[in-house]
């Protein structure tokens, strides 16, 4: 079951609990495949409400296996064991819950989607009750005296009454969790479940000028027969829908709503959410991509002096359409050529370039272009490409053919005149390959990190993490215990160690 399907079922089940239909809620919860620790906790709470103690114990077991730091799950399982009169196991769970509090008065689970505060004094209160059930009255009093040091004003009477009962060697009431209070899914993720049409429908408009050869992408303006003869500068960037961004890291989608992209792709961001997900358009497709995988792209158009003298600035050939259908840039095609690639090819030309400049189209895992003076030596060419890829020149191999062998390989010893002789006018196409990194970088976790989002990586203090990439100065991407995700750079050792 995908993350989106799990999220949808989780939200639906919680809504049924709000409607007081616990059986339907439990049915939906149990249909979720591979539930996370929070969902297992919710299932255990519903079983506990139904007095199905065996099923509740199994659900809390599952929750603790998936998240051994979830103190409230230990607290709930301790209550379950108490009701099953398994007092020693109940005491052990209450002790685990108290240890997870780490000397704090309480844990507020609101940030994790649970409107509940687990108080240290209440955990000690239940520990004292279990000791009383085992006839250890002195230990029970010790726990309650300790609870007085960690109490809040609202819990004062509860501890006082329990202490008075132990002095008389009488049992007192168990503090129970409000079982109808459940973990709820992230509201920002739930809001994204509803599909939105950001692009709308294409509009078909007709020109009022006979033999109109309009070929831009701005909406047609009112036109007259005797209008000005000078052409306007193309306004491609202003009329594109969304903001252009470059993809920094490969993103592999896990759901149908997400979009696969690789480094170097140029996408157009339609909307950026507060939860770090951005809705983008790429190659006629729309989907979600993490925004921290993108970098805003600043593109400047060439001046009028450097424009091509006719409308073929954007199209090759003479096109005189009467009717135009306006879509996003990536959907328009001419002569079976991808227009978006053609337009970007022209946009990458430097506005100040001279007639001696040559556009080098580089075929890599993604395609990109650089501009260098025609006849440039190998050092200038490889330097431009290495800066574009952000890789050392020693790891890059260039060739004139898809397969790098023999005379096709371009290196410092190559005769560059013969290389440039392969140029077609001011354009040349090269192929690029990179060597695999010889050394892996490992980091050591200084602190434990529990992920709250599906793209985060969880690990414990002392774990070794394989560094995959640097997202930005504050976040890294890595792999640990078979899982991949991002994590704060401050949680790992500053100096990486070799594994």
C-alpha positions as CSV (number, residue, x, y, z in Angstrom):
1,X,0.0,0.0,0.0
2,X,1.4,3.4,-1.0
3,X,2.0,6.3,1.4
4,X,-1.0,8.2,-0.1
5,X,-3.4,5.3,0.3
6,X,-2.2,4.7,3.9
7,X,-2.7,8.4,4.6
8,X,-6.2,8.4,3.1
9,X,-7.3,5.3,5.1
10,X,-5.8,6.7,8.3
11,X,-7.7,10.0,7.9
12,X,-10.9,8.2,7.1
13,X,-10.6,5.9,10.2
14,X,-10.0,8.8,12.5
15,X,-13.1,10.6,11.1
16,X,-15.2,7.5,11.9
17,X,-14.0,7.6,15.5
18,X,-15.0,11.3,15.7
19,X,-18.5,10.1,14.5
20,X,-18.5,7.5,17.4
21,X,-18.5,4.6,14.9
22,X,-15.7,2.6,16.4
23,X,-16.3,-0.7,14.6
24,X,-16.1,1.0,11.1
25,X,-12.9,2.8,12.2
26,X,-11.3,-0.4,13.4
27,X,-12.3,-2.1,10.2
28,X,-10.5,0.5,8.1
29,X,-7.5,0.6,10.4
30,X,-7.0,-3.2,10.1
31,X,-7.2,-3.0,6.3
32,X,-4.0,-0.8,6.2
33,X,-1.0,-2.9,5.1
34,X,2.3,-2.3,7.0
35,X,0.9,0.3,9.4
36,X,3.4,2.7,11.2
37,X,3.8,2.9,14.9
38,X,1.2,5.6,15.3
39,X,-1.5,3.6,13.4
40,X,-0.7,0.5,15.5
41,X,-1.1,2.6,18.6
42,X,-4.5,3.8,17.4
43,X,-5.6,0.2,16.7
44,X,-4.5,-0.8,20.3
45,X,-6.5,2.1,21.8
46,X,-9.7,0.9,19.9
47,X,-9.2,-2.7,21.0
48,X,-8.7,-1.4,24.6
49,X,-12.1,0.4,24.3
50,X,-13.7,-2.8,23.2
51,X,-12.1,-4.7,26.2
52,X,-10.2,-6.9,23.7
53,X,-7.1,-7.0,25.8
54,X,-5.2,-9.7,23.8
55,X,-5.7,-7.8,20.6
56,X,-4.7,-4.5,22.3
57,X,-1.5,-6.1,23.6
58,X,-0.5,-7.2,20.1
59,X,-1.2,-3.8,18.6
60,X,0.9,-2.0,21.3
61,X,3.7,-4.6,20.8
62,X,3.7,-3.7,17.1
63,X,3.8,0.0,17.9
64,X,6.7,-0.4,20.2
65,X,8.6,-2.6,17.8
66,X,8.3,0.2,15.1
67,X,9.2,3.0,17.5
68,X,11.0,2.0,20.7
69,X,11.0,5.6,21.9
70,X,7.2,6.1,22.0
71,X,6.7,6.5,25.7
72,X,2.9,6.7,25.4
73,X,2.8,3.2,23.8
74,X,4.7,1.7,26.8
75,X,2.2,3.5,29.1
76,X,-0.8,2.1,27.2
77,X,0.6,-1.4,27.2
78,X,1.3,-1.1,30.9
79,X,-2.4,-0.3,31.4
80,X,-3.3,-3.3,29.3
81,X,-1.0,-5.7,31.4
82,X,-2.5,-4.2,34.6
83,X,-6.0,-5.0,33.4
84,X,-4.8,-8.6,32.6
85,X,-3.4,-8.7,36.1
86,X,0.1,-9.3,34.8
87,X,1.5,-6.8,37.3
88,X,5.3,-7.4,36.9
89,X,5.1,-6.8,33.1
90,X,2.9,-3.8,33.7
91,X,5.5,-2.3,36.1
92,X,8.2,-2.9,33.5
93,X,6.3,-0.9,30.9
94,X,5.6,2.0,33.2
95,X,9.3,2.1,34.1
96,X,10.1,2.3,30.3
97,X,7.6,5.1,29.9
98,X,9.1,7.0,32.8
99,X,12.7,6.5,31.5
100,X,11.6,7.9,28.1
101,X,10.5,11.2,29.9
102,X,14.2,11.8,30.7
103,X,13.5,13.8,33.9
104,X,10.9,16.1,32.2
105,X,7.5,16.8,33.8
106,X,5.7,15.8,30.7
107,X,5.8,15.0,27.0
108,X,3.3,16.9,24.8
109,X,2.4,14.8,21.7
110,X,0.5,17.6,19.9
111,X,3.3,18.1,17.4
112,X,3.1,14.4,16.4
113,X,-0.7,14.5,15.9
114,X,-1.9,13.3,19.3
115,X,-3.7,15.8,21.6
116,X,-2.3,14.3,24.8
117,X,0.3,15.2,27.5
118,X,1.9,12.3,29.3
119,X,2.8,13.5,32.8
120,X,5.7,11.9,34.8
121,X,3.8,12.1,38.0
122,X,0.9,10.0,36.5
123,X,3.4,7.4,35.3
124,X,4.9,7.2,38.9
125,X,1.3,7.1,40.2
126,X,0.6,3.9,38.2
127,X,4.0,2.4,39.1
128,X,3.1,3.0,42.8
129,X,-0.3,1.2,42.2
130,X,1.4,-1.8,40.7
131,X,3.8,-2.0,43.6
132,X,0.8,-1.8,45.9
133,X,-0.8,-4.7,44.0
134,X,2.5,-6.7,44.6
135,X,2.3,-5.7,48.3
136,X,5.4,-3.6,48.1
137,X,4.0,-0.7,50.0
138,X,7.3,1.0,50.8
139,X,8.2,1.2,47.2
140,X,4.8,2.5,46.3
141,X,5.3,5.3,48.8
142,X,8.7,6.1,47.4
143,X,7.2,6.4,43.9
144,X,4.5,8.8,45.1
145,X,7.0,10.9,47.1
146,X,9.0,11.2,43.9
147,X,5.9,12.1,42.0
148,X,5.4,15.1,44.3
149,X,8.6,16.6,43.0
150,X,7.4,16.2,39.4
151,X,3.8,17.1,39.9
152,X,1.9,20.0,38.4
153,X,-0.8,22.0,40.2
154,X,-3.6,20.2,38.5
155,X,-2.2,16.8,39.5
156,X,-1.6,17.7,43.2
157,X,-4.8,16.2,44.6
158,X,-4.4,13.0,42.7
159,X,-0.9,12.3,44.2
160,X,-2.0,13.3,47.7
161,X,-5.0,10.9,47.7
162,X,-2.8,8.1,46.4
163,X,-0.2,8.7,49.1
164,X,-2.9,8.7,51.9
165,X,-4.1,5.4,50.5
166,X,-0.7,3.8,50.7
167,X,-0.3,4.9,54.3
168,X,-3.5,2.9,55.1
169,X,-2.3,0.1,52.7
170,X,-5.3,0.6,50.5
171,X,-5.3,0.4,46.7
172,X,-6.2,3.5,44.7
173,X,-7.5,4.2,41.2
174,X,-5.5,3.6,38.1
175,X,-4.7,6.6,35.8
176,X,-5.9,5.7,32.3
177,X,-5.3,7.1,28.9
178,X,-8.3,8.6,27.1
179,X,-8.5,5.9,24.5
180,X,-10.7,7.9,22.0
181,X,-7.8,10.3,21.6
182,X,-5.8,9.0,18.6
183,X,-2.8,9.9,16.5
184,X,-4.0,11.8,13.5
185,X,-2.1,12.1,10.1
186,X,-0.3,15.3,9.2
187,X,-3.0,17.9,8.2
188,X,-0.7,19.3,5.4
189,X,-0.4,15.8,3.8
190,X,-4.1,15.3,4.1
191,X,-4.8,18.6,2.4
192,X,-2.7,17.4,-0.6
193,X,-4.9,14.3,-1.0
194,X,-7.5,16.4,-2.9
195,X,-6.3,16.7,-6.5
196,X,-6.1,20.3,-7.9
197,X,-6.1,21.4,-11.5
198,X,-3.4,24.0,-11.6
199,X,-3.1,24.2,-15.4
200,X,-6.7,24.5,-16.4
201,X,-7.9,23.8,-19.9
202,X,-6.2,25.0,-23.1
203,X,-7.9,27.9,-24.9
204,X,-8.3,28.0,-28.7
205,X,-8.2,31.6,-30.1
206,X,-8.1,32.9,-33.7
207,X,-6.1,35.7,-35.1
208,X,-7.9,38.7,-36.7
209,X,-5.0,39.4,-39.1
210,X,-5.0,37.4,-42.4
211,X,-1.9,35.3,-43.0
212,X,-0.9,35.8,-39.3
213,X,2.5,34.2,-38.6
214,X,2.4,34.8,-34.9
215,X,4.6,32.2,-33.2
216,X,5.1,33.4,-29.6
217,X,3.4,32.1,-26.4
218,X,1.9,35.3,-25.1
219,X,-1.9,35.6,-25.5
220,X,-2.9,37.3,-28.7
221,X,-3.5,41.0,-28.4
222,X,-6.0,43.0,-30.4
223,X,-4.5,43.4,-33.8
224,X,-5.1,45.8,-36.7
225,X,-4.1,45.9,-40.4
226,X,-2.0,49.1,-40.1
227,X,-0.3,48.3,-36.8
228,X,3.4,49.1,-36.0
229,X,5.8,47.2,-38.3
230,X,8.6,46.7,-35.6
231,X,8.5,43.3,-33.8
232,X,8.3,43.0,-30.1
233,X,10.9,41.3,-28.1
234,X,9.8,37.7,-27.2
235,X,8.4,37.3,-23.7
236,X,8.9,33.6,-23.2
237,X,9.7,33.7,-19.5
238,X,6.9,36.0,-18.6
239,X,4.3,33.9,-20.3
240,X,5.4,30.5,-19.1
241,X,3.2,29.2,-16.3
242,X,5.2,28.7,-13.1
243,X,8.8,29.6,-12.2
244,X,11.7,27.8,-13.8
245,X,13.9,25.7,-11.4
246,X,16.8,23.4,-11.9
247,X,16.7,19.9,-10.4
248,X,19.7,19.3,-8.0
249,X,19.1,15.7,-7.0
250,X,17.4,12.6,-8.4
251,X,13.9,12.1,-7.0
252,X,12.3,8.6,-7.3
253,X,8.5,8.8,-6.8
254,X,6.8,6.5,-4.3
255,X,3.2,7.4,-5.2
256,X,1.2,8.3,-8.4
257,X,1.0,11.9,-7.3
258,X,4.8,12.4,-7.3
259,X,7.0,13.1,-10.3
260,X,10.3,11.5,-11.3
261,X,13.1,13.9,-12.1
262,X,16.9,13.7,-12.4
263,X,19.7,16.4,-11.9
264,X,19.7,19.0,-14.6
265,X,16.0,18.8,-15.5
266,X,14.3,22.1,-15.8
267,X,10.9,22.2,-14.2
268,X,8.3,24.9,-13.7
269,X,7.0,25.3,-10.1
270,X,3.3,26.1,-10.0
271,X,2.9,26.1,-6.3
272,X,5.1,25.6,-3.2
273,X,3.4,24.2,0.0
274,X,4.5,24.9,3.5
275,X,5.3,21.2,3.9
276,X,8.3,21.4,1.4
277,X,6.4,19.8,-1.5
278,X,6.1,21.7,-4.8
279,X,3.7,21.1,-7.6
280,X,5.7,21.2,-10.9
281,X,5.4,20.7,-14.6
282,X,7.9,18.7,-16.6
283,X,7.7,17.1,-20.0
284,X,3.9,17.4,-20.3
285,X,3.4,15.9,-16.8
286,X,2.5,17.5,-13.5
287,X,3.3,16.1,-10.0
288,X,4.9,16.7,-6.6
289,X,8.6,17.1,-6.0
290,X,10.4,18.1,-2.7
291,X,11.2,21.8,-3.0
292,X,14.6,21.4,-1.4
293,X,15.6,19.2,-4.4
294,X,15.2,22.3,-6.7
295,X,17.1,25.6,-7.3
296,X,15.6,28.7,-8.8
297,X,16.8,29.3,-12.3
298,X,17.5,32.8,-13.6
299,X,17.4,33.0,-17.4
300,X,18.0,36.2,-19.3
301,X,16.9,36.6,-22.9
302,X,19.2,37.9,-25.6
303,X,18.8,41.5,-26.5
304,X,17.0,42.6,-29.7
305,X,20.4,43.1,-31.5
306,X,21.1,39.4,-31.0
307,X,17.7,38.0,-31.9
308,X,17.2,36.1,-35.1
309,X,15.8,38.5,-37.7
310,X,12.5,36.6,-38.2
311,X,10.1,34.5,-36.2
312,X,12.3,31.5,-36.5
313,X,13.8,32.6,-33.1
314,X,11.6,29.9,-31.7
315,X,10.7,27.8,-34.7
316,X,12.7,26.4,-37.6
317,X,10.8,26.9,-40.9
318,X,8.1,29.3,-41.9
319,X,4.9,28.8,-40.0
320,X,1.8,30.8,-40.7
321,X,-1.0,29.4,-38.5
322,X,-4.5,30.9,-38.5
323,X,-5.5,29.2,-35.2
324,X,-3.2,28.7,-32.2
325,X,-3.8,26.4,-29.2
326,X,-2.1,27.7,-26.1
327,X,-0.6,25.1,-23.7
328,X,2.4,24.9,-21.5
329,X,5.7,25.2,-23.3
330,X,6.6,21.6,-22.9
331,X,3.5,20.4,-24.8
332,X,4.1,22.4,-28.1
333,X,5.9,20.5,-30.9
334,X,6.9,21.2,-34.5
335,X,8.3,18.7,-37.0
336,X,8.4,16.1,-34.3
337,X,11.0,18.1,-32.4
338,X,10.6,18.8,-28.7
339,X,10.1,22.6,-28.7
340,X,11.0,23.0,-25.0
341,X,14.5,21.7,-25.7
342,X,14.8,23.9,-28.7
343,X,13.7,27.1,-26.8
344,X,16.0,26.3,-23.9
345,X,18.8,25.7,-26.4
346,X,18.5,29.2,-27.6
347,X,18.0,30.7,-24.2
348,X,21.3,29.4,-23.0
349,X,23.2,31.6,-25.5
350,X,25.0,34.5,-23.9
351,X,23.4,37.8,-24.8
352,X,26.9,39.3,-25.2
353,X,28.3,36.4,-27.3
354,X,30.1,37.1,-30.6
355,X,29.7,35.2,-33.9
356,X,32.8,33.2,-32.8
357,X,30.9,31.5,-30.0
358,X,29.9,27.8,-30.3
359,X,27.0,26.1,-28.5
360,X,28.1,22.7,-27.2
361,X,25.2,20.3,-26.5
362,X,26.3,17.7,-24.0
363,X,24.5,14.4,-23.8
364,X,24.7,13.0,-20.2
365,X,22.2,11.3,-18.0
366,X,20.4,14.5,-18.8
367,X,21.1,16.9,-21.7
368,X,22.5,20.4,-21.2
369,X,24.4,23.1,-23.2
370,X,27.4,25.3,-22.6
371,X,28.8,28.2,-24.7
372,X,32.5,28.4,-25.5
373,X,34.5,30.2,-28.2
374,X,34.9,28.1,-31.4
375,X,38.3,26.5,-31.5
376,X,38.7,26.6,-27.7
377,X,41.4,24.4,-26.2
378,X,40.5,21.3,-24.2
379,X,41.1,23.0,-20.9
380,X,38.5,25.7,-21.4
381,X,35.9,23.2,-22.7
382,X,36.3,20.7,-19.9
383,X,36.4,23.4,-17.3
384,X,33.0,24.8,-18.5
385,X,31.4,21.3,-18.4
386,X,32.9,20.4,-15.0
387,X,31.5,23.6,-13.5
388,X,28.1,22.8,-15.0
389,X,28.1,19.3,-13.5
390,X,29.9,20.4,-10.3
391,X,32.3,17.5,-10.7
392,X,36.1,17.5,-10.9
393,X,37.5,17.5,-14.5
394,X,39.4,14.2,-13.8
395,X,36.1,12.3,-13.4
396,X,34.7,13.5,-16.7
397,X,35.3,11.7,-20.1
398,X,34.1,13.5,-23.3
399,X,33.6,11.8,-26.7
400,X,32.3,12.6,-30.2
401,X,30.2,9.4,-30.2
402,X,27.9,7.7,-27.7
403,X,30.5,5.0,-27.1
404,X,33.8,6.5,-25.9
405,X,36.6,4.6,-27.7
406,X,39.6,5.3,-29.9
407,X,39.6,8.5,-31.9
408,X,36.2,9.6,-30.6
409,X,37.6,10.2,-27.0
410,X,38.4,13.9,-26.3
411,X,41.3,14.5,-23.9
412,X,44.1,17.0,-23.2
413,X,46.2,15.3,-25.9
414,X,43.5,15.5,-28.6
415,X,43.9,17.6,-31.7
416,X,41.1,20.2,-31.0
417,X,41.0,21.4,-34.6
418,X,39.7,18.0,-35.7
419,X,37.2,18.1,-32.8
420,X,35.8,21.5,-33.8
421,X,35.6,20.4,-37.5
422,X,32.7,18.2,-36.4
423,X,30.7,21.3,-35.5
424,X,27.6,22.0,-37.6
425,X,27.7,25.7,-38.0
426,X,27.8,27.1,-34.5
427,X,26.6,23.9,-32.8
428,X,28.4,20.7,-31.8
429,X,27.1,17.6,-29.9
430,X,29.3,15.7,-27.4
431,X,28.8,12.8,-25.1
432,X,29.8,12.8,-21.5
433,X,30.5,10.0,-19.0
434,X,31.7,10.2,-15.4
435,X,33.7,7.8,-13.3
436,X,32.2,6.2,-10.2
437,X,33.4,7.7,-6.9
438,X,36.3,5.7,-5.5
439,X,35.6,6.5,-1.8
440,X,32.4,6.5,0.2
441,X,31.9,9.1,2.9
442,X,30.5,7.8,6.2
443,X,29.2,10.0,9.1
444,X,28.7,9.1,12.8
445,X,25.4,10.1,14.5
446,X,26.0,12.3,17.5
447,X,22.3,12.2,18.6
448,X,19.3,10.0,17.8
449,X,16.9,11.4,15.2
450,X,13.3,10.3,14.9
451,X,11.7,11.2,11.6
452,X,8.3,12.9,11.5
453,X,8.0,13.0,7.7
454,X,8.2,10.1,5.2
455,X,11.2,11.6,3.4
456,X,13.3,11.9,6.7
457,X,15.9,9.3,7.8
458,X,15.7,7.9,11.4
459,X,18.8,6.7,13.2
460,X,20.2,6.3,16.7
461,X,23.2,7.8,18.5
462,X,26.4,6.1,17.3
463,X,24.9,4.8,14.0
464,X,27.0,5.0,10.9
465,X,25.4,6.9,8.0
466,X,26.5,6.7,4.3
467,X,26.4,10.2,2.9
468,X,24.6,10.3,-0.5
469,X,24.4,14.0,-1.1
470,X,24.3,17.4,0.5
471,X,20.8,19.0,0.1
472,X,21.9,22.3,1.5
473,X,24.0,23.6,4.4
474,X,21.5,22.4,7.0
475,X,20.3,19.1,5.6
476,X,22.0,16.0,4.2
477,X,20.8,12.9,2.4
478,X,22.1,9.5,3.5
479,X,21.5,5.8,4.0
480,X,21.3,4.0,7.3
481,X,20.1,0.5,8.3
482,X,18.8,-0.1,4.7
483,X,16.7,3.1,4.7
484,X,17.3,6.3,2.7
485,X,16.2,9.9,3.6
486,X,17.3,13.4,4.6
487,X,18.4,14.5,8.1
488,X,19.8,17.5,9.9
489,X,23.6,18.1,9.4
490,X,23.9,19.1,13.0
491,X,23.0,15.6,14.2
492,X,26.1,14.0,12.7
493,X,29.8,14.3,13.4
494,X,31.4,17.3,11.6
495,X,34.4,15.4,10.4
496,X,33.3,12.4,8.3
497,X,35.1,9.1,8.9
498,X,35.9,6.5,6.2
499,X,34.0,3.3,6.5
